[in-house]
Amino acid sequence: MDAQQRRLSLFLLLATCLGIGIFRFSYTALLPSTRLAFEWSSEFASLLGSANLLGYLIGAVWAMRLNRQLLSWIQAAAFLGSLSLFCCAFAGFEGSWYLFWRILSGICGGWLMILAPSVVAQHCELQHRFKINVIGFSGIGLGVLLATLFLPYLDHISTSSAWLILCAFAVLCSLGLILLKPKALPVNIQSQPQSAAAVPINKKVFASLLLVYSCSAFSYVPHSLFWIDYLSQVQQLSLFWINSHWILYGLGSACGAACAYFLAKQLGNFKALKILYCLYVAAILAAIAPWSVMTFLSSFFTGLLNPAVVFLTSYTLLQLYGLAYKKLWGMATLCFASVQLIGGLSFSGLQVAGWSYPQQFLLAGAVLALGNLYFICSLPATKTPVSTAELN
């Protein structure tokens, strides 16, 4: 890779690391200790999780309307999101204070996850897209992994210190985005020839991608919001084993984009997506298996598969639709954010209604299985959109 490709890869990696890894999952990782240290009720802690999802939805809608000065918006999102971590590091404020900053954190995540891939797509050449995107979307897993590094040490440092350390990481990433911002003139990707293996552009292809991607947004909610509570309340695990599960989730997330890359390289994008979604269903349902080893596998593979399908869905849309990528990726992110918020509210409501965690995992697995079934049946003979040149 030349210097420009490395800059684009690292720029996207830092943006996705912030957008989902730190601004989203840092809260989930630190939730148990924060709830105790700040004396929050379970209901308020859950409300803050939903507030972040709402912010992500607002950010996705907002980002789709932005057409100018995208780099400035990306940099603003990075620093505002970092500020939100700082402002959530201290106890004693009114609930509205934390709600505001968690919503803002979600908005910044939405901006980063739509605008940064779009900017990189405008600046990279066709033959380098695949490798740049796989490195860039590995940032999701890197951010999740950073958020889990504190878990073994939370008995020795204060919760506020953990938030402030995460804030420092976020500021460093934000400075990196300034240093690595693309400087060359954008490449007109529309003028570049489509690969011979490209899928014909049609609504059926996009609709099937959108449906199964949205189903994954609904189905990963129990693991992203309630996994630690499930391990402590239902599995009755000690703090050591709960932390081990969450670190496994972070390690899986760090491997997700790379695993999707190698699978797509061997089988093509659509076959790889179908396999990944099948594994995703199995990983969700493994949470309720009677053997303890299955919960470890569930932690690792649900962590791995979320960034894997995000990366491969984003790249497939880029390869298929060229200049329409920003609009269509924005639509996909908007649908993901909307269904994710609906899922968060739905699962919270089901808890109030008396649904057990195993029942919720069954529902999550069933929704994703139905979405994947439609995806598999709607594209039985579709060729991969990945060109041979991109795999060299």
Secondary structure by P-SEA (a helix, b strand, c coil): ccaaaaaaaaaaaaaaaaaccccccccccaaaaaaaaacccaaaaaaaaaaaaaaaaaaaaaaaacccaaaaaaaaaaaaaaaaaaaaccccccaaaaaaaaaaaaaaaaaaaccaaaaaaacccccaaaaaaaaaaaaaaaaaaaaaccccccccccaaaaaaaaaaaaaaaaaaaaaaccccccccccccccccccccccaaaaaaaaaaaaaaaaaaccccccaaaaaaacccccaaaaaaaaaaaaaaaaaaaaaaaaaaacccaaaaaaaaaaaaaaaaaccccccaaaaaaaaaaaaaaaaaaaaaaaaaaaaccccaaaaaaaaaaaaaaaaaaaaaaaaaaaaaacccaaaaaaaaaaaaaaaaaaaaaacccccccccccccc
